[in-house]
């Protein structure tokens, strides 16, 4: 069976170099001089980032070994999206040009998510249109939020309106959470700094943060205004699916929407696993949104999971459902000729 994977990453060396002077300094999580757990982990897990900045033999070999017919690539952790629009507009345009050029080396194997300068939503809408119509990208990948404004803020309306107009999805990706939230929720006296760092990040905090943002989009009435807008989230929906009925039971009594919270989610959202090949999560997602709203992703090159080719075949799904999740839904939603 072939696969189209949707949360795969790539970065432009040129853009990274140009953006370096403007990138915020990383917050140092190291507080205890006697705790070297983060440092030791970073040394052990240090990876060669040539996989991230290349679309050459190494990436293609990984794809071939795992029956991946096509990767849809979005910018990695160094995305210039959230920089000041004075620089992010030009850097986003450069990133999208470079991504389109990378895709052109193997157009049958690669697609891409645009970078948008979200600090200027009108410019972001124009760049989304250019990236889709002129550069052939499939939509945009959005990381976190700009200047502490969640995306339910009316400030961002032009981006959503343009995505609906173009009939392209927006893929929302987790990002580092604010330091004050990290310190309030994820620091503890009984565990290492590495545990706190991971708890605030990929272990929980990133995903809860993005899940909250997705619920906020629904509560804002965004999908009443844009009923044909499509949002994709990875990591099995960033914690949202397991609480849909509870939100209907509680929050649903407090808001006035055209559809229930759960029905809006089932109509407008798509979910991928991001390489988290866990059967219980698949079964929950099948129950809540069904095979028509599930697609596939690996989170390459940050993740090299086992079971890429066997997870669906071993899950007890019908051949039709397997094919929908593996590639048919993606080809339809992204207008791919696959």
C-alpha positions in Angstrom: 0.0 0.0 0.0 1.2 3.5 -0.8 1.2 6.4 1.6 1.0 10.2 1.4 2.4 11.7 4.6 1.4 15.2 5.6 3.5 16.4 8.5 7.0 16.1 7.2 9.6 18.8 7.6 12.2 20.7 5.5 14.1 23.9 6.0 16.0 26.2 3.7 19.6 26.8 4.6 19.4 30.2 2.9 16.3 31.3 4.9 17.7 30.0 8.2 20.9 32.0 7.6 18.9 35.2 6.7 16.6 34.7 9.7 19.2 34.0 12.3 19.7 37.7 13.4 16.0 38.1 14.0 15.2 34.8 15.8 14.5 35.2 19.5 17.1 33.8 21.8 16.0 30.4 23.2 14.9 30.3 26.8 17.4 28.4 28.9 15.6 25.8 30.9 18.7 25.0 33.0 18.2 26.4 36.5 19.8 23.8 38.8 23.6 23.8 38.4 23.7 20.3 39.6 21.2 18.9 37.1 22.8 18.1 33.7 19.9 16.0 32.4 19.1 18.3 29.5 22.7 18.7 28.4 23.3 14.9 28.6 20.1 14.2 26.6 21.0 16.8 23.9 24.5 15.2 23.5 23.0 11.7 23.1 20.2 12.8 20.8 22.1 15.2 18.6 21.3 14.5 15.0 22.7 15.4 11.6 20.3 18.1 10.3 21.2 17.3 6.7 18.0 15.3 6.5 16.1 18.4 7.4 17.6 20.7 4.7 17.8 18.1 1.9 15.4 16.5 -0.5 18.0 14.2 -1.8 18.9 10.5 -1.6 18.6 10.2 2.2 15.0 11.4 2.3 14.0 9.4 -0.8 15.6 6.3 0.6 13.5 6.7 3.8 10.4 7.2 1.7 11.1 4.2 -0.5 11.8 1.9 2.4 8.5 2.8 4.0 6.2 2.9 0.9 5.8 6.6 1.1 4.7 7.8 -2.3 4.7 11.5 -1.4 5.7 13.7 1.4 4.0 17.1 2.0 6.7 19.2 3.6 6.3 22.1 6.0 8.9 24.3 7.5 10.5 22.9 10.6 11.1 24.5 14.0 13.0 27.5 12.5 10.0 28.8 10.6 10.2 32.6 10.1 6.4 32.8 10.5 6.3 34.6 13.8 9.0 37.2 13.2 8.2 40.9 12.8 6.4 41.4 9.5 9.2 43.8 8.5 11.3 40.7 7.9 8.9 37.8 7.9 7.1 38.8 4.7 10.3 38.6 2.7 11.6 35.5 4.5 8.3 33.7 4.1 8.3 34.5 0.4 11.9 33.3 0.2 11.1 30.1 2.1 8.2 29.3 -0.2 10.3 29.9 -3.3 13.0 27.6 -2.0 10.5 25.0 -1.0 8.9 25.1 -4.5 12.4 24.7 -6.0 13.1 21.7 -3.8 9.8 20.1 -4.7 10.6 20.6 -8.4 13.5 18.3 -8.1 11.0 15.4 -7.6 7.5 16.8 -8.2 6.0 13.3 -8.2 7.3 12.7 -4.7 7.0 16.0 -2.9 4.4 18.7 -2.1 4.6 21.5 0.4 2.9 23.7 3.0 3.6 27.4 2.7 5.1 29.6 5.4 2.9 32.7 6.1 3.9 36.0 7.7 1.0 35.8 10.1 1.9 39.1 11.9 0.5 40.8 8.8 -2.6 38.8 7.9 -3.3 40.7 4.7 0.2 40.0 3.5 -0.2 36.4 4.7 -3.4 36.0 2.7 -1.6 37.4 -0.4 1.4 35.1 0.1 -0.9 32.1 0.6 -2.5 32.9 -2.8 0.8 33.3 -4.5 2.2 30.1 -2.9 -0.8 28.0 -4.1 -1.5 29.6 -7.5 2.1 30.4 -8.6 4.2 27.9 -6.7 1.9 24.9 -6.6 1.9 24.4 -2.8 -1.0 22.6 -1.1 -1.9 25.0 1.7 0.0 26.4 4.7 1.5 25.1 7.9 1.0 27.4 11.0 3.1 27.1 14.1 1.8 28.4 17.4 0.6 32.0 17.3 1.9 35.6 16.8 2.5 38.2 19.6 0.4 36.2 22.1 -2.7 36.4 19.8 -4.5 33.0 19.5 -5.8 32.4 16.0 -9.4 32.9 17.1 -8.6 36.7 17.2 -10.4 38.6 14.4 -7.0 39.9 13.5 -6.3 36.7 11.5 -9.6 36.6 9.6 -8.0 37.4 6.2 -5.9 34.2 6.4 -8.9 31.9 7.0 -11.0 33.7 4.4 -8.3 33.2 1.8 -7.8 29.5 2.7 -11.5 28.9 2.2 -11.6 30.8 -1.0 -8.6 28.8 -2.4 -10.1 25.6 -1.0 -6.8 24.6 0.6 -6.3 23.3 4.2 -4.3 24.9 7.0 -2.1 22.5 9.0 -1.7 23.7 12.6 1.5 22.5 14.2 2.5 22.7 17.9 5.1 25.3 19.0 7.0 26.1 22.2 4.6 27.4 24.9 5.1 30.7 26.7 7.6 30.6 29.6 5.2 31.7 32.3 2.8 28.9 31.4 5.7 26.4 31.3 6.9 27.5 34.8 3.4 27.5 36.3 2.3 24.1 35.0 5.3 22.0 34.1 8.0 22.6 36.8 8.2 20.3 39.7 10.6 19.7 42.6 10.4 15.9 42.3 11.7 15.5 38.7 14.7 16.4 36.6 14.9 19.5 34.4 14.8 17.2 31.4 11.4 15.8 32.6 10.1 19.4 33.1 11.3 20.4 29.7 9.7 17.4 28.0 6.5 17.7 30.0 6.1 21.3 28.8 7.0 20.2 25.2 6.4 17.0 23.3 5.3 15.1 26.4 2.2 17.1 26.9 2.4 20.9 26.9 2.8 21.6 23.2 -0.2 19.4 22.4 -2.5 20.7 25.1 -1.7 24.3 24.0 -2.6 23.6 20.4 -5.7 21.7 21.3 -6.9 24.7 23.3 -6.3 26.9 20.3 -8.4 24.5 18.1 -11.3 24.7 20.5 -11.0 28.4 20.6 -11.4 28.5 16.8 -14.7 26.6 17.1 -16.0 28.7 20.0 -15.2 31.9 18.0 -17.7 31.0 15.3 -15.0 30.8 12.7 -16.5 27.8 11.0 -20.0 29.4 11.0 -18.4 32.2 9.0 -16.3 29.8 6.9 -18.1 26.5 6.7 -15.8 25.2 4.0 -12.6 25.9 5.8 -10.5 22.8 6.5 -8.0 22.5 9.4 -5.5 19.6 9.9 -3.9 18.8 13.2 -1.4 16.0 14.0 -0.8 13.9 17.1 -4.3 12.4 16.8 -6.0 15.8 17.1 -3.9 17.3 19.8 -6.1 15.9 22.7 -9.4 17.4 21.3 -11.2 14.2 20.2 -11.4 12.6 23.6 -13.4 15.5 25.0 -15.9 16.3 22.3 -18.9 14.9 24.0 -18.0 16.6 27.3 -17.6 19.9 25.6 -21.0 19.6 24.0 -22.5 18.8 27.4 -20.9 21.8 29.0 -19.5 24.5 26.7 -22.2 23.7 24.2 -24.8 25.2 26.6 -22.9 28.5 26.7 -22.3 29.3 23.0 -24.5 30.0 20.0 -23.1 28.2 17.0 -24.8 26.9 13.9 -23.6 23.4 14.8 -22.5 21.7 18.0 -18.9 21.8 19.0 -18.5 18.1 18.1 -20.2 18.4 14.8 -18.2 21.4 13.8 -15.0 19.4 14.6 -16.2 16.4 12.7 -17.1 18.5 9.6 -14.1 20.9 9.5 -11.1 19.1 11.0 -8.8 16.3 9.8 -6.4 14.3 12.0 -3.1 12.7 11.4 -1.0 10.5 13.8 2.4 12.3 13.4 4.2 9.0 13.7 2.3 8.1 16.9 1.3 4.7 15.8 -0.9 3.7 18.8 -3.9 1.5 18.2 -6.0 3.1 21.0 -5.6 6.5 19.5 -6.6 5.2 16.1 -9.7 3.6 17.4 -10.7 6.8 19.2 -10.2 8.8 16.1 -12.2 6.3 14.0 -15.0 6.6 16.6 -15.1 10.4 16.7 -14.4 11.5 13.1 -14.3 8.3 11.0 -12.0 7.2 8.3 -13.0 10.1 5.9 -11.3 12.6 8.2 -8.1 10.6 9.0 -4.9 10.9 7.1 -1.2 9.8 7.5 1.9 11.5 8.8 5.3 10.5 10.2 6.9 13.7 11.4 10.1 13.1 9.4 13.0 13.7 10.0 12.3 14.4 13.7 10.7 11.0 14.0 11.7 7.7 12.4 9.0 5.4 13.9 8.6 1.7 13.3 5.4 0.3 11.9 4.9 2.9 9.2 3.9 0.3 6.7 2.2 -2.1 9.0 0.2 0.0 11.5 -2.9 0.3 9.4 -2.9 -3.3 8.1 -2.6 -4.6 11.6 -5.4 -2.4 13.0 -8.3 -4.5 11.9 -9.6 -1.8 9.4 -11.2 -2.6 6.1 -9.1 -2.3 2.9 -11.2 0.8 2.0 -10.6 2.5 5.3 -6.9 1.7 5.1 -6.6 3.3 1.6 -8.6 6.4 2.7 -6.2 7.0 5.6 -3.1 6.1 3.8 -3.5 8.3 0.7 -7.0 8.7 -0.8 -8.2 11.4 1.7 -5.0 13.4 1.3 -5.2 13.2 -2.5 -8.7 14.5 -2.5 -8.3 17.2 0.1 -5.1 18.5 -1.3 -6.2 18.2 -5.0 -3.3 15.8 -5.8 -3.2 13.8 -9.0 -2.4 10.6 -7.1 
